[in-house]
Amino acid sequence: MQDVIEGRVWTLGRDVDTDGIISGKYLTVIDPNELKKHVLEIALPEFAAGARPGDLLVADENFGSGSSREHAPQALRAIGVSAIVADSFARIFFRNAINLGLPAIEARGVRALFETGDTARIEMTRGRVTNLRTGGSIDFPPLPHHLLDLLQAGGLVEKVRAELAAREAGAPA
């Protein structure tokens, strides 16, 4: 994870649930390349065909509500979304995203700053998101260090793998 993330913005409204991110009919799919073909096909049908790696999502309140399926952040990560910024998140989605290495930033009022196609700049440790087209910005509480560490490692599984490898390398023979 980078301290500064920039990307093209796709905007979404409020209450985008996990079924709107990846429909329940794809819950048996485990191939990320297949999942990314269907990401946001309910909430934003043009997204899968038009998304580019590094794009960002900017949403209104309650992003990721509904079921606790990990497929939702997995699909977003698979298509190359570099971060999600929303007025608020459903807590389980927020934690699933972080655990999978996908930055999720809560910034009250952010949705009002952006239109689809704008470019956003997110300063993770400073706690600021800026619309590079308009210059408008909003501050947010930076993520705590333990969550930034998870993101830096690429997610919870990667962090644990690295810790175990370090422990094994330092263990007496």
C-alpha positions as CSV (number, residue, x, y, z in Angstrom):
1,M,0.0,0.0,0.0
2,Q,1.2,3.5,-0.8
3,D,0.9,6.4,1.5
4,V,-0.5,8.5,-1.4
5,I,-3.1,6.8,-3.7
6,E,-4.3,8.6,-6.8
7,G,-6.8,7.3,-9.3
8,R,-9.8,7.8,-11.5
9,V,-13.1,8.0,-9.5
10,W,-16.3,6.0,-10.0
11,T,-19.1,7.3,-7.8
12,L,-21.9,5.4,-6.1
13,G,-24.8,6.3,-4.0
14,R,-25.9,5.2,-0.5
15,D,-26.7,1.8,0.8
16,V,-24.7,-0.2,-1.9
17,D,-25.0,-3.6,-0.4
18,T,-22.7,-6.6,-1.0
19,D,-25.2,-8.1,-3.5
20,G,-24.9,-4.9,-5.5
21,I,-21.1,-5.3,-5.4
22,I,-21.1,-9.0,-6.4
23,S,-24.4,-10.8,-6.8
24,G,-25.1,-13.8,-4.6
25,K,-25.3,-16.1,-7.6
26,Y,-21.5,-15.8,-7.9
27,L,-20.7,-17.0,-4.4
28,T,-19.5,-20.4,-5.6
29,V,-16.9,-18.6,-7.9
30,I,-13.4,-18.5,-6.4
31,D,-11.5,-17.4,-9.5
32,P,-10.7,-13.7,-9.2
33,N,-10.6,-13.3,-13.0
34,E,-14.2,-14.6,-13.2
35,L,-15.4,-12.5,-10.2
36,K,-14.1,-9.3,-11.7
37,K,-16.3,-9.7,-14.8
38,H,-19.3,-9.3,-12.6
39,V,-18.2,-6.7,-10.0
40,L,-20.8,-4.0,-9.5
41,E,-23.0,-5.4,-12.3
42,I,-26.1,-4.5,-10.2
43,A,-25.1,-1.2,-8.6
44,L,-23.0,0.2,-11.5
45,P,-23.4,-2.0,-14.6
46,E,-20.8,-0.2,-16.8
47,F,-18.1,-0.6,-14.2
48,A,-16.7,-4.0,-15.1
49,A,-16.2,-3.1,-18.7
50,G,-14.7,0.3,-18.0
51,A,-12.7,-0.1,-14.9
52,R,-8.9,0.2,-15.0
53,P,-6.4,-0.9,-12.4
54,G,-5.9,1.9,-9.9
55,D,-9.4,3.2,-10.1
56,L,-11.1,4.4,-6.9
57,L,-14.7,4.1,-5.7
58,V,-16.3,7.1,-3.9
59,A,-19.6,6.2,-2.3
60,D,-22.2,7.7,0.0
61,E,-23.3,6.2,3.3
62,N,-23.4,2.6,4.3
63,F,-21.2,1.1,1.6
64,G,-21.0,-2.7,1.8
65,S,-24.1,-3.4,3.9
66,G,-25.9,-6.7,3.7
67,S,-24.2,-10.1,4.0
68,S,-20.7,-10.6,5.3
69,R,-19.4,-12.2,2.0
70,E,-15.7,-11.7,1.4
71,H,-16.5,-12.0,-2.3
72,A,-17.4,-8.3,-2.4
73,P,-14.0,-6.9,-1.5
74,Q,-12.3,-9.8,-3.3
75,A,-14.1,-8.8,-6.5
76,L,-13.2,-5.1,-6.1
77,R,-9.5,-6.0,-5.5
78,A,-9.5,-8.4,-8.4
79,I,-10.6,-5.8,-10.9
80,G,-7.9,-3.4,-9.6
81,V,-9.7,-1.0,-7.3
82,S,-7.0,0.7,-5.3
83,A,-9.2,2.1,-2.6
84,I,-12.7,2.9,-1.5
85,V,-13.7,6.1,0.1
86,A,-17.2,6.5,1.5
87,D,-19.2,8.6,3.9
88,S,-19.6,5.4,5.9
89,F,-19.1,1.6,5.7
90,A,-20.9,-1.4,7.0
91,R,-18.5,-2.5,9.7
92,I,-18.1,-6.1,8.4
93,F,-17.4,-5.0,4.9
94,F,-14.9,-2.4,6.2
95,R,-13.0,-5.1,8.1
96,N,-13.2,-7.6,5.3
97,A,-11.7,-5.0,2.9
98,I,-8.8,-4.2,5.2
99,N,-8.2,-7.9,5.9
100,L,-7.9,-8.5,2.2
101,G,-5.5,-5.5,1.7
102,L,-8.0,-3.1,0.1
103,P,-7.9,0.4,1.7
104,A,-11.4,1.5,2.9
105,I,-11.4,5.1,4.1
106,E,-14.3,6.7,5.9
107,A,-14.6,10.4,5.2
108,R,-17.8,12.1,6.1
109,G,-19.0,14.3,3.2
110,V,-16.7,12.8,0.6
111,R,-19.3,11.7,-1.9
112,A,-20.4,15.4,-2.4
113,L,-16.9,16.3,-3.6
114,F,-16.7,13.9,-6.6
115,E,-18.2,13.1,-9.9
116,T,-17.4,9.9,-11.9
117,G,-14.3,10.6,-14.0
118,D,-12.7,13.0,-11.5
119,T,-9.2,12.1,-10.1
120,A,-8.8,11.6,-6.4
121,R,-5.7,11.9,-4.3
122,I,-5.8,10.1,-0.9
123,E,-3.1,10.8,1.7
124,M,-3.4,7.9,4.0
125,T,-1.3,9.0,7.0
126,R,-2.2,12.7,6.7
127,G,-5.9,11.8,6.5
128,R,-7.0,13.9,3.5
129,V,-8.8,13.1,0.2
130,T,-8.6,15.7,-2.6
131,N,-10.5,16.1,-5.9
132,L,-7.6,17.0,-8.3
133,R,-10.1,18.5,-10.8
134,T,-11.8,21.0,-8.4
135,G,-9.2,21.3,-5.6
136,G,-11.9,20.5,-3.0
137,S,-10.7,18.3,-0.1
138,I,-11.9,16.8,3.1
139,D,-10.0,15.5,6.1
140,F,-10.6,12.1,7.6
141,P,-9.3,10.3,10.7
142,P,-6.3,8.3,9.5
143,L,-6.5,4.6,10.0
144,P,-4.8,3.3,13.1
145,H,-1.3,2.0,12.7
146,H,-2.3,-1.7,13.1
147,L,-4.7,-1.4,10.2
148,L,-2.1,0.5,8.1
149,D,0.3,-2.3,8.9
150,L,-2.3,-4.9,7.6
151,L,-2.7,-2.9,4.4
152,Q,1.1,-2.5,3.9
153,A,1.5,-6.2,4.2
154,G,-1.2,-6.9,1.6
155,G,-3.8,-8.1,4.0
156,L,-4.2,-10.2,7.1
157,V,-3.1,-13.5,5.5
158,E,0.1,-12.0,4.0
159,K,0.9,-10.3,7.3
160,V,0.6,-13.6,9.2
161,R,2.7,-15.4,6.6
162,A,5.4,-12.8,6.9
163,E,5.4,-13.0,10.7
164,L,5.6,-16.7,10.7
165,A,8.4,-16.7,8.2
166,A,10.3,-14.2,10.3
167,R,9.7,-16.3,13.4
168,E,11.0,-19.4,11.6
169,A,14.1,-17.6,10.3
170,G,14.9,-16.4,13.8
171,A,14.2,-19.7,15.5
172,P,17.2,-21.7,16.9
173,A,18.1,-24.7,14.7
